Amino acid sequence: MNAKTLIYSIVISLAGVLADASFAQTVPQQSSALVAPHSGRVRNPESIKRAKLTRLKKDVGLDEQQVQAITPVIDSYVTAVQNAKNDASLDSHARRLKLSDLRKRYDSDVDALLKPEQQQKLA
């Protein structure tokens, strides 16, 4: 009976060690690129800026003058969002508030550069 208990305790100990090893995860290095939600793709700020501009062109039909005016707004917004997401001094609540404020300002800045019919399409 004593040998049986010894064998069981060895098996259980080994199972615990193997389980710890199999569930261990390595922490990936933080990069300056952003990860697209649910896709696993790494997206850099430049591709995000291009995507936002392309989407606006497609959705509301920007003319060339509007493209020139909106491009700095998009650049500023994407940079500010990236900085907020990488700011370690912000807790999750403060980060969410900051991102919400940035989004509201971005929406209002873009809206100001659109014609009324474009504003309606975007809404």
C-alpha positions in Angstrom: 0.0 0.0 0.0 2.9 2.4 0.8 4.5 1.7 -2.6 1.1 2.4 -4.3 0.9 5.8 -2.6 4.4 6.7 -3.6 3.8 5.9 -7.2 0.5 7.9 -7.3 2.2 10.9 -5.7 5.1 10.8 -8.3 2.6 10.5 -11.1 0.6 13.5 -9.8 3.7 15.6 -9.3 4.9 14.9 -12.8 1.5 15.7 -14.2 1.6 19.0 -12.4 5.0 19.9 -13.7 4.0 18.9 -17.3 0.8 20.9 -17.0 2.7 24.0 -15.9 5.2 23.7 -18.7 2.5 23.2 -21.3 0.4 26.2 -20.2 3.4 28.5 -19.9 3.2 31.4 -22.2 5.8 33.7 -23.5 5.1 37.4 -23.5 5.5 38.9 -27.0 7.6 42.0 -27.4 5.6 45.3 -27.5 6.0 46.9 -30.9 5.0 50.3 -32.1 2.6 48.7 -34.6 -1.1 48.2 -33.7 -2.8 44.9 -33.8 -6.1 44.7 -35.7 -8.8 43.3 -33.4 -9.7 39.6 -34.0 -7.5 39.3 -37.1 -4.0 38.7 -35.6 -2.5 41.1 -38.2 -0.1 43.7 -37.2 -1.0 47.1 -38.7 1.3 50.0 -38.7 0.0 53.6 -38.3 0.6 54.4 -42.0 -1.7 51.6 -43.2 -4.3 52.7 -40.7 -4.1 56.2 -42.0 -4.4 55.0 -45.6 -7.4 52.8 -44.7 -9.2 55.7 -43.0 -8.7 58.0 -46.0 -9.7 55.3 -48.5 -12.9 54.5 -46.4 -13.8 58.2 -46.3 -13.2 58.6 -50.1 -15.4 55.6 -50.7 -18.2 56.4 -48.2 -18.7 60.1 -48.9 -16.9 60.8 -52.2 -14.2 63.3 -51.1 -12.9 65.7 -53.7 -9.2 66.4 -53.9 -9.4 69.6 -51.8 -11.1 67.7 -49.0 -8.5 64.9 -49.2 -5.8 67.5 -48.7 -7.7 69.0 -45.7 -8.6 65.7 -44.1 -5.2 64.0 -44.4 -3.6 66.0 -41.5 -6.7 65.4 -39.3 -6.4 61.6 -39.9 -2.6 61.7 -39.3 -3.0 63.6 -36.0 -5.8 61.3 -34.8 -4.0 58.0 -35.6 -0.8 59.3 -33.9 -2.7 60.5 -30.8 -4.5 57.1 -30.5 -1.3 55.2 -30.8 0.3 57.4 -28.1 -2.7 56.9 -25.8 -2.6 53.2 -26.3 1.2 53.1 -25.5 0.9 55.4 -22.5 1.8 53.2 -19.5 0.8 56.0 -17.1 -2.9 55.7 -18.0 -5.1 53.1 -16.3 -7.7 51.4 -18.5 -10.5 53.8 -17.5 -8.4 56.9 -18.2 -7.2 55.3 -21.5 -10.8 54.6 -22.6 -11.9 58.2 -21.7 -8.9 59.6 -23.6 -9.6 57.5 -26.7 -13.3 58.5 -26.5 -12.4 62.2 -26.4 -9.9 61.7 -29.3 -12.6 60.0 -31.4 -15.2 62.8 -30.7 -12.7 65.4 -31.7 -11.8 63.5 -34.8 -15.4 63.0 -35.8 -16.1 66.8 -35.3 -13.0 67.8 -37.2 -13.9 65.6 -40.2 -17.5 66.6 -40.1 -16.5 70.3 -40.3 -14.7 69.6 -43.6 -17.6 67.8 -45.2 -20.5 69.2 -47.2 -24.0 68.7 -45.7 -24.8 65.8 -48.1 -21.5 64.1 -47.2 -22.2 64.6 -43.5 -25.5 62.8 -44.0 -23.9 59.9 -45.8 -21.3 59.6 -43.1 -23.9 59.7 -40.3 
